[in-house]
Amino acid sequence: MEVLLLYFLFVNVLEFIITGYDKFLARKQKRRIPENTLFFLAFIGGSIGLLTAMLIFSHKTAKTSFIIKFIGIILIQIVIIYLTINHKI
């Protein structure tokens, strides 16, 4: 269980840093981090880090397509957690 918590901590901190860096690159009008990278990290457990970074940095909050895809990832994670808790996976 401790390893799992460390994993989620690592992925969320990494997601937060990368999203913040993407916001920095956006302000400097430099080449950006691909959205698929942000989504992948969110999907493998970094959704809290992405959500926190979006709120703190006001990043991607006005982009509807990004928000819809992110909500889709959250819903998939909720289903996976539900099925795991009920031992159906």
N, CA and C atoms as an extended XYZ file, in Angstrom:
267
Properties=species:S:1:pos:R:3:atomname:S:1:resname:S:1:resid:I:1 pbc="F F F"
N         0.827       -1.196        0.000 N   MET     1
C         0.000        0.000        0.000 CA  MET     1
C         0.872        1.261        0.000 C   MET     1
N         1.974        1.203        0.752 N   GLU     2
C         2.859        2.361        0.828 CA  GLU     2
C         3.479        2.677       -0.532 C   GLU     2
N         3.831        1.637       -1.272 N   VAL     3
C         4.408        1.821       -2.609 CA  VAL     3
C         3.390        2.498       -3.525 C   VAL     3
N         2.146        2.089       -3.424 N   LEU     4
C         1.088        2.672       -4.245 CA  LEU     4
C         0.904        4.163       -3.921 C   LEU     4
N         0.936        4.504       -2.651 N   LEU     5
C         0.809        5.910       -2.252 CA  LEU     5
C         1.991        6.742       -2.763 C   LEU     5
N         3.193        6.181       -2.673 N   LEU     6
C         4.367        6.884       -3.200 CA  LEU     6
C         4.273        7.063       -4.709 C   LEU     6
N         3.755        6.051       -5.391 N   TYR     7
C         3.560        6.143       -6.833 CA  TYR     7
C         2.616        7.300       -7.180 C   TYR     7
N         1.452        7.338       -6.503 N   PHE     8
C         0.487        8.394       -6.792 CA  PHE     8
C         1.038        9.777       -6.434 C   PHE     8
N         1.790        9.861       -5.359 N   LEU     9
C         2.415       11.132       -4.991 CA  LEU     9
C         3.379       11.575       -6.088 C   LEU     9
N         4.219       10.657       -6.546 N   PHE    10
C         5.190       10.971       -7.592 CA  PHE    10
C         4.506       11.415       -8.887 C   PHE    10
N         3.513       10.654       -9.334 N   VAL    11
C         2.834       10.964      -10.600 CA  VAL    11
C         2.109       12.312      -10.506 C   VAL    11
N         1.479       12.598       -9.381 N   ASN    12
C         0.752       13.850       -9.237 CA  ASN    12
C         1.685       15.055       -9.158 C   ASN    12
N         2.803       14.899       -8.453 N   VAL    13
C         3.783       15.992       -8.397 CA  VAL    13
C         4.372       16.223       -9.782 C   VAL    13
N         4.703       15.140      -10.482 N   LEU    14
C         5.233       15.261      -11.845 CA  LEU    14
C         4.224       15.946      -12.761 C   LEU    14
N         2.967       15.537      -12.701 N   GLU    15
C         1.912       16.143      -13.520 CA  GLU    15
C         1.777       17.632      -13.208 C   GLU    15
N         1.791       17.977      -11.935 N   PHE    16
C         1.684       19.378      -11.522 CA  PHE    16
C         2.832       20.205      -12.094 C   PHE    16
N         4.052       19.703      -11.971 N   ILE    17
C         5.230       20.420      -12.466 CA  ILE    17
C         5.179       20.573      -13.981 C   ILE    17
N         4.854       19.500      -14.685 N   ILE    18
C         4.817       19.557      -16.152 CA  ILE    18
C         3.718       20.508      -16.633 C   ILE    18
N         2.569       20.500      -15.972 N   THR    19
C         1.488       21.413      -16.363 CA  THR    19
C         1.894       22.861      -16.092 C   THR    19
N         2.534       23.098      -14.960 N   GLY    20
C         3.033       24.447      -14.667 CA  GLY    20
C         4.072       24.888      -15.681 C   GLY    20
N         4.948       23.969      -16.068 N   TYR    21
C         5.957       24.280      -17.077 CA  TYR    21
C         5.307       24.575      -18.426 C   TYR    21
N         4.256       23.835      -18.765 N   ASP    22
C         3.532       24.095      -20.009 CA  ASP    22
C         2.925       25.494      -19.994 C   ASP    22
N         2.401       25.909      -18.853 N   LYS    23
C         1.849       27.266      -18.732 CA  LYS    23
C         2.962       28.296      -18.935 C   LYS    23
N         4.132       28.035      -18.360 N   PHE    24
C         5.285       28.914      -18.538 CA  PHE    24
C         5.657       29.015      -20.013 C   PHE    24
N         5.697       27.866      -20.696 N   LEU    25
C         6.015       27.863      -22.126 CA  LEU    25
C         4.959       28.616      -22.936 C   LEU    25
N         3.704       28.487      -22.541 N   ALA    26
C         2.620       29.182      -23.242 CA  ALA    26
C         2.804       30.689      -23.135 C   ALA    26
N         3.155       31.163      -21.957 N   ARG    27
C         3.362       32.612      -21.763 CA  ARG    27
C         4.541       33.125      -22.578 C   ARG    27
N         5.556       32.283      -22.745 N   LYS    28
C         6.751       32.667      -23.514 CA  LYS    28
C         6.586       32.394      -25.004 C   LYS    28
N         5.428       31.872      -25.389 N   GLN    29
C         5.124       31.505      -26.777 CA  GLN    29
C         6.188       30.565      -27.353 C   GLN    29
N         6.526       29.569      -26.551 N   LYS    30
C         7.497       28.544      -26.952 CA  LYS    30
C         6.754       27.258      -27.302 C   LYS    30
N         7.501       26.283      -27.779 N   ARG    31
C         6.935       24.969      -28.098 CA  ARG    31
C         6.395       24.345      -26.818 C   ARG    31
N         5.174       23.817      -26.875 N   ARG    32
C         4.436       23.374      -25.689 CA  ARG    32
C         4.534       21.878      -25.452 C   ARG    32
N         4.150       21.479      -24.247 N   ILE    33
C         4.022       20.066      -23.896 CA  ILE    33
C         2.762       19.541      -24.598 C   ILE    33
N         2.836       18.419      -25.306 N   PRO    34
C         1.638       17.898      -25.980 CA  PRO    34
C         0.527       17.567      -24.970 C   PRO    34
N        -0.711       17.868      -25.348 N   GLU    35
C        -1.850       17.564      -24.484 CA  GLU    35
C        -1.915       16.077      -24.171 C   GLU    35
N        -1.544       15.239      -25.130 N   ASN    36
C        -1.574       13.794      -24.892 CA  ASN    36
C        -0.649       13.385      -23.744 C   ASN    36
N         0.446       14.105      -23.560 N   THR    37
C         1.340       13.833      -22.433 CA  THR    37
C         0.642       14.164      -21.122 C   THR    37
N        -0.027       15.320      -21.090 N   LEU    38
C        -0.766       15.712      -19.889 CA  LEU    38
C        -1.884       14.723      -19.595 C   LEU    38
N        -2.595       14.291      -20.626 N   PHE    39
C        -3.680       13.327      -20.447 CA  PHE    39
C        -3.152       11.964      -20.007 C   PHE    39
N        -2.038       11.531      -20.568 N   PHE    40
C        -1.473       10.240      -20.195 CA  PHE    40
C        -1.106       10.223      -18.710 C   PHE    40
N        -0.417       11.267      -18.263 N   LEU    41
C        -0.036       11.327      -16.849 CA  LEU    41
C        -1.263       11.391      -15.946 C   LEU    41
N        -2.290       12.113      -16.390 N   ALA    42
C        -3.530       12.161      -15.609 CA  ALA    42
C        -4.166       10.780      -15.558 C   ALA    42
N        -4.182       10.082      -16.666 N   PHE    43
C        -4.823        8.777      -16.743 CA  PHE    43
C        -4.135        7.745      -15.851 C   PHE    43
N        -2.812        7.797      -15.774 N   ILE    44
C        -2.086        6.808      -14.966 CA  ILE    44
C        -2.012        7.206      -13.490 C   ILE    44
N        -2.787        8.202      -13.106 N   GLY    45
C        -2.879        8.525      -11.685 CA  GLY    45
C        -2.624        9.961      -11.315 C   GLY    45
N        -2.324       10.809      -12.278 N   GLY    46
C        -1.987       12.192      -11.973 CA  GLY    46
C        -3.121       13.175      -12.133 C   GLY    46
N        -4.352       12.722      -12.066 N   SER    47
C        -5.487       13.623      -12.299 CA  SER    47
C        -5.610       14.701      -11.226 C   SER    47
N        -5.269       14.380       -9.979 N   ILE    48
C        -5.326       15.397       -8.923 CA  ILE    48
C        -4.256       16.464       -9.172 C   ILE    48
N        -3.082       16.039       -9.613 N   GLY    49
C        -2.019       16.991       -9.946 CA  GLY    49
C        -2.405       17.904      -11.095 C   GLY    49
N        -3.062       17.330      -12.112 N   LEU    50
C        -3.497       18.141      -13.249 CA  LEU    50
C        -4.581       19.122      -12.831 C   LEU    50
N        -5.552       18.652      -12.082 N   LEU    51
C        -6.633       19.530      -11.633 CA  LEU    51
C        -6.086       20.667      -10.768 C   LEU    51
N        -5.193       20.349       -9.857 N   THR    52
C        -4.593       21.373       -8.991 CA  THR    52
C        -3.828       22.397       -9.821 C   THR    52
N        -3.034       21.933      -10.766 N   ALA    53
C        -2.262       22.842      -11.614 CA  ALA    53
C        -3.183       23.701      -12.479 C   ALA    53
N        -4.253       23.103      -12.999 N   MET    54
C        -5.198       23.881      -13.808 CA  MET    54
C        -5.789       25.022      -12.989 C   MET    54
N        -6.119       24.750      -11.736 N   LEU    55
C        -6.724       25.778      -10.893 CA  LEU    55
C        -5.703       26.823      -10.430 C   LEU    55
N        -4.530       26.384      -10.034 N   ILE    56
C        -3.522       27.327       -9.531 CA  ILE    56
C        -2.956       28.193      -10.653 C   ILE    56
N        -2.648       27.581      -11.793 N   PHE    57
C        -2.033       28.316      -12.902 CA  PHE    57
C        -3.048       28.866      -13.903 C   PHE    57
N        -4.335       28.619      -13.672 N   SER    58
C        -5.388       28.982      -14.638 CA  SER    58
C        -5.005       28.494      -16.037 C   SER    58
N        -4.650       27.234      -16.107 N   HIS    59
C        -4.137       26.671      -17.348 CA  HIS    59
C        -5.136       25.695      -17.950 C   HIS    59
N        -5.480       25.907      -19.183 N   LYS    60
C        -6.403       25.067      -19.955 CA  LYS    60
C        -7.835       25.126      -19.421 C   LYS    60
N        -8.135       26.075      -18.560 N   THR    61
C        -9.471       26.145      -17.962 CA  THR    61
C       -10.513       26.700      -18.929 C   THR    61
N       -10.088       27.379      -19.973 N   ALA    62
C       -11.036       27.933      -20.935 CA  ALA    62
C       -11.140       27.085      -22.200 C   ALA    62
N       -10.359       26.028      -22.264 N   LYS    63
C       -10.358       25.176      -23.458 CA  LYS    63
C       -11.339       24.018      -23.246 C   LYS    63
N       -12.517       24.137      -23.830 N   THR    64
C       -13.609       23.186      -23.610 CA  THR    64
C       -13.220       21.767      -23.988 C   THR    64
N       -12.540       21.577      -25.095 N   SER    65
C       -12.188       20.214      -25.522 CA  SER    65
C       -11.253       19.554      -24.503 C   SER    65
N       -10.359       20.332      -23.922 N   PHE    66
C        -9.448       19.796      -22.909 CA  PHE    66
C       -10.231       19.384      -21.662 C   PHE    66
N       -11.139       20.237      -21.241 N   ILE    67
C       -11.956       19.969      -20.043 CA  ILE    67
C       -12.799       18.702      -20.250 C   ILE    67
N       -13.401       18.559      -21.423 N   ILE    68
C       -14.245       17.385      -21.700 CA  ILE    68
C       -13.414       16.103      -21.665 C   ILE    68
N       -12.228       16.129      -22.278 N   LYS    69
C       -11.362       14.946      -22.262 CA  LYS    69
C       -10.895       14.634      -20.842 C   LYS    69
N       -10.591       15.663      -20.080 N   PHE    70
C       -10.154       15.466      -18.702 CA  PHE    70
C       -11.276       14.866      -17.857 C   PHE    70
N       -12.481       15.347      -18.033 N   ILE    71
C       -13.634       14.786      -17.317 CA  ILE    71
C       -13.831       13.320      -17.709 C   ILE    71
N       -13.615       13.004      -18.985 N   GLY    72
C       -13.690       11.608      -19.433 CA  GLY    72
C       -12.689       10.727      -18.701 C   GLY    72
N       -11.480       11.219      -18.520 N   ILE    73
C       -10.457       10.466      -17.786 CA  ILE    73
C       -10.894       10.254      -16.337 C   ILE    73
N       -11.426       11.304      -15.721 N   ILE    74
C       -11.891       11.202      -14.332 CA  ILE    74
C       -13.007       10.144      -14.232 C   ILE    74
N       -13.944       10.169      -15.173 N   LEU    75
C       -15.040        9.195      -15.144 CA  LEU    75
C       -14.534        7.762      -15.298 C   LEU    75
N       -13.582        7.563      -16.194 N   ILE    76
C       -12.988        6.239      -16.370 CA  ILE    76
C       -12.315        5.792      -15.073 C   ILE    76
N       -11.600        6.696      -14.425 N   GLN    77
C       -10.931        6.354      -13.171 CA  GLN    77
C       -11.945        6.009      -12.077 C   GLN    77
N       -13.051        6.732      -12.032 N   ILE    78
C       -14.090        6.435      -11.039 CA  ILE    78
C       -14.645        5.035      -11.263 C   ILE    78
N       -14.902        4.684      -12.521 N   VAL    79
C       -15.418        3.342      -12.830 CA  VAL    79
C       -14.394        2.277      -12.427 C   VAL    79
N       -13.123        2.500      -12.738 N   ILE    80
C       -12.075        1.538      -12.383 CA  ILE    80
C       -11.988        1.373      -10.865 C   ILE    80
N       -12.038        2.471      -10.140 N   ILE    81
C       -11.987        2.403       -8.671 CA  ILE    81
C       -13.209        1.659       -8.141 C   ILE    81
N       -14.370        1.981       -8.664 N   TYR    82
C       -15.605        1.315       -8.227 CA  TYR    82
C       -15.522       -0.197       -8.452 C   TYR    82
N       -15.105       -0.582       -9.655 N   LEU    83
C       -15.019       -1.999       -9.970 CA  LEU    83
C       -13.933       -2.701       -9.128 C   LEU    83
N       -12.851       -2.003       -8.861 N   THR    84
C       -11.787       -2.565       -8.040 CA  THR    84
C       -12.245       -2.771       -6.597 C   THR    84
N       -12.939       -1.790       -6.056 N   ILE    85
C       -13.424       -1.896       -4.686 CA  ILE    85
C       -14.430       -3.038       -4.561 C   ILE    85
N       -15.240       -3.220       -5.568 N   ASN    86
C       -16.234       -4.293       -5.553 CA  ASN    86
C       -15.698       -5.605       -6.099 C   ASN    86
N       -14.379       -5.685       -6.305 N   HIS    87
C       -13.684       -6.915       -6.733 CA  HIS    87
C       -14.218       -7.481       -8.042 C   HIS    87
N       -14.556       -6.623       -8.949 N   LYS    88
C       -15.036       -7.105      -10.238 CA  LYS    88
C       -13.954       -7.035      -11.302 C   LYS    88
N       -12.791       -6.547      -10.915 N   ILE    89
C       -11.656       -6.520      -11.860 CA  ILE    89
C       -10.634       -7.540      -11.387 C   ILE    89
